[in-house]
Amino acid sequence: MADGNVEESLIGRADELASLQAALSRAQTGNANSLVIAGEPGIGKSTLITSAHVMADQMGFVSTHKACSSVPGAPPLWPWRAAISDLRDTGRSQELFKSAKPDRTGFSESQESSLEQRFQAFDAIRNFLVDASGSNPVTISIDDMQWADEATIELFLFLSRHLVDSSVMLIAGVRVTDRGERSAVDRMLDSLSAIPASEIMTPRRLNPVEIVDLAVQVSGTRPSPHVARLIYERSNGVPFFASEICKQISPNGQSLHGEMPVGIRAAVDAVLSGLQPNQASLMQAAATLGDQFTLPCLTSILERGDDDRVVVMDALAKCETAGVIRVVIDAPGTFEFAHPLLAEQVRASTPINLKSRLHLRAAELSEGVAGEASRSDVAGLAWHYSEAATIVGTEKLVEYSLLAGEEALKSSSWSDAYRHYELVRRTLGDDDDSLDLAHAWLGLATAMYTLESRWGSDLTPQQILDGLSKAFDIFLAHGETEFAAAAASHGIIGVTNAPMEGALELVERGLEVIGESSPQMSRILTRYGDVLAIDDPENRRSMDLFEQAFQIAGSRGDSAQQLKIKRLQVQILCRIGEFEAAAHEVNSAELLIKAHPTSMNAALLRFGSTISDGGRGDIDRAISMASAGISICDGLGVESALPHIPLSSIALYRADWDAVTRHVSEFERLSHSGSSPLYEMTREAWTGDSEKAMQLLLDAIERGGPNPTIYCILLKTYAQTGVETANEAAMRRALKLADQFQNTVNLGYTEKHVLTCVRAIVAAGTGDREASKKYRARLARHAGSVNLFLGGPFYDALLGDLARAEGDIEGATNHFEQALGLAIRAELPVGVCLVSERYAIHLLKLNTGDSVTRARQILADASQVAESLQLIVLHTRLVDLQSGATGASVMNAARLTNRELEVLSLISAGRSNPEIGEELFISINTVIRHVSNIFTKIGAKNRVEAAAFARDNDLPAS
């Protein structure tokens, strides 16, 4: 195992592994030390010990690993005997225990065994270990010390104190629990804390982000945020439990399947097996109340009187000693299960009839205390009545689940809301025509239409749309026109992959049944505009609808709806590259944002501003807006993938690789769209091996890409890299793949636009004048924008290439000058290097005194930037161009391929096209194409000028 593999395989254990490495290094240099890894079951103690031995082996240690036995009857010091046996490489070691005068069973714990005997024995073992570590450092680990005899613990403490100036490291693993009573292990930990050469390591539980990484490692699938949350809640962050649950992730990462994993069940059953029957029954009642419970509630659900309270408290104390429950420190009188999975297993083992009765009693108690109309614990009441449905029916299940869903939506708890509403839907059945089902569908749609609808569910957008249509019909049948309009105007119909035809039909039906005075009119007009803009964001009608909706909302004082409309306008304007217009809308919405500073629409508008500000070149403001949006989301408990793409692009063009990695990782985690290959290959093209980058890009493209947008951007990057490396075959392959992709996939506006850029890049790179003219006209509207999503100061440099291929020299110069200015103002140093290279090629081809001087100035500045950023490939290309406007550098600047150089050499020698074809074994049409490309690249009007160019630049005639 390589050095880095240990850390890579252990999620969330970087600090612990660093501590192990440091301790081993100290022992290696003659500073003996000991380390105890203490923690709860499943926290990863044994895994860390195994990792320590891997490290030790790599460092040249002689290591041995033993574990104490839970089976009664093991002789005292048994793990030490086994460990010493592994190290017996001298005759003295074979006599060790004999010379230490052990009795028949080992070191006697009877009163007859003197302290002097024990010291002699321990000192003999110490001397042996000192000698054994003379040639190679030694590591001894003893796991499961909670089962150790007292002599084993005492020897560990003795050696921790007295193994000085030797190359020995001792490691112990010990399980600690909250069982109240002081044990020999507790005393051991107290003693070790006073020994300078000892350390106690307590591995922490994993956080939610690390749970996602663990899930990917275990299952090979990235879970949706909803599933990741379930894993975290069920495992409580304990690595063993989490890894077992991760094995249940469905292939698409959207759900968990199967019962409790066998490994977890065994661990949980081992804890529960220590309960007596009366204690187990008590825990079944406690689990009915949830993961936490109080003594009064427990006695009430058991229908016990005050006389029985002492008996119940005594039983609880024994359950606490067994490690099943513990007292909640900050809530006197409240208990909780030691781990959520213990409560889950207790509930699973409770007979159905008993479970139903207990839940009904719990529900009745809750209603009796808080009142039936209470909203304080509707989620708990929904749970209790769902479990008691076999006794009392489903009426209250539906009532409280709808209320619980409503409360969850108010607190942005989308997955909880989905769970409550889906329970109602499944309970009622799709054939039901009640208002309850209509409200459930409306709630389900609201729960799914969260930020990008990424958290996942079992329902598809088509099913939700069908459900909204059904809800619309039900509401109309009951005369609930406003709710019908709400169903028709719902946001789910505007999400990606939603069926647009059905969505449009539902919106139009909604418009037919509501009046202009309806409070829903603004909302349904807004949704109408959103639907129209999904396939055609340049549809002027959608903007007109937004303006109409905005005015209606304003007349009704609905500033929240006005903010939502502004957010949608900004989002659409950014999609079509109208960054100045988008920025204007953001500025006009500032008062609305101040009125709703912590709303989701405020966050989304900030993210839209990130894209528009980046597009305008105001990078600092873009970053600030992204941070503001993320802060709002944090306050709402919502994670967003939206800002991470522009932020990763900013970091990329600033060569801030750590930030690139961070933002790309966050985007992939939250959106499930693998974009890291794109950034890794782009970095490789700038800092490593261009040919390798091209091959990696091609491999990723041939695999199909992680999603349509990323696939198209991969194609664009491949085509541009082909231009930069004068790889005409790559350019033509990119063009072919773009055509194939557009003919086989139903693309959205963004994907179509990126493929247009691919064709424009290839047209400019191959010198296709007509195509260059066509694409320049099509892309001219984007002049003056940085457009970070598609790649830095991209458009103006591309427009410069197109103008040059078209023959518009002055226009090309203006485009390149503007592109360079944008990159400098936006403080994008990589963008400066890339634009400078393309601008310099253009200037060198002009081959005038002023153009060459300007090219040298640009190249000198850019090459310094590239060198400072360690952009090795870019720096090499820039330096190659710096030599001036004569000789081979001009040929290099013209980006002539090897075949084109051969053709130019033959033109210089006076060969005709047929003669060139015959000599190079190529067709006459291929010769004509090469000649045309050469004329375009060197700016020649005819063969005479081409021959003169070749002679002036010392190209030998063939």
Secondary structure as UniProt FT lines:
FT   HELIX           3..9
FT   TURN            11..12
FT   HELIX           14..28
FT   TURN            29..30
FT   STRAND          33..39
FT   TURN            41..42
FT   HELIX           45..58
FT   TURN            59..60
FT   STRAND          62..67
FT   TURN            72..73
FT   TURN            76..77
FT   HELIX           78..86
FT   HELIX           91..94
FT   HELIX           96..99
FT   TURN            104..105
FT   TURN            111..112
FT   HELIX           115..132
FT   TURN            133..135
FT   STRAND          138..143
FT   HELIX           145..147
FT   HELIX           150..162
FT   STRAND          168..175
FT   HELIX           184..192
FT   TURN            193..194
FT   TURN            196..197
FT   STRAND          198..201
FT   HELIX           208..219
FT   HELIX           225..235
FT   TURN            236..237
FT   HELIX           239..246
FT   TURN            247..248
FT   TURN            251..252
FT   HELIX           262..272
FT   TURN            273..274
FT   HELIX           277..288
FT   STRAND          292..294
FT   HELIX           295..301
FT   TURN            302..303
FT   HELIX           306..308
FT   HELIX           309..321
FT   TURN            322..323
FT   STRAND          325..327
FT   TURN            329..330
FT   TURN            332..333
FT   STRAND          334..337
FT   HELIX           340..349
FT   HELIX           352..370
FT   TURN            372..373
FT   TURN            376..377
FT   HELIX           378..387
FT   HELIX           389..392
FT   HELIX           395..410
FT   TURN            411..412
FT   HELIX           414..428
FT   TURN            430..431
FT   HELIX           435..448
FT   HELIX           451..453
FT   HELIX           461..477
FT   TURN            478..479
FT   HELIX           481..488
FT   HELIX           491..494
FT   TURN            496..497
FT   HELIX           500..513
FT   TURN            516..517
FT   TURN            519..520
FT   HELIX           521..535
FT   TURN            537..538
FT   HELIX           540..555
FT   TURN            556..557
FT   HELIX           559..575
FT   TURN            576..577
FT   HELIX           579..588
FT   HELIX           590..595
FT   TURN            597..598
FT   HELIX           600..616
FT   HELIX           619..636
FT   TURN            642..643
FT   HELIX           644..653
FT   TURN            654..655
FT   HELIX           657..671
FT   HELIX           676..687
FT   HELIX           690..702
FT   TURN            703..704
FT   HELIX           708..724
FT   TURN            725..726
FT   HELIX           728..744
FT   HELIX           749..766
FT   HELIX           769..779
FT   HELIX           780..782
FT   TURN            783..784
FT   HELIX           788..790
FT   HELIX           794..806
FT   HELIX           809..825
FT   TURN            826..827
FT   HELIX           829..846
FT   HELIX           849..868
FT   TURN            869..870
FT   HELIX           872..881
FT   TURN            882..883
FT   HELIX           888..893
FT   TURN            894..895
FT   HELIX           898..908
FT   TURN            909..910
FT   HELIX           913..920
FT   HELIX           924..938
FT   HELIX           943..952
FT   TURN            953..954
//
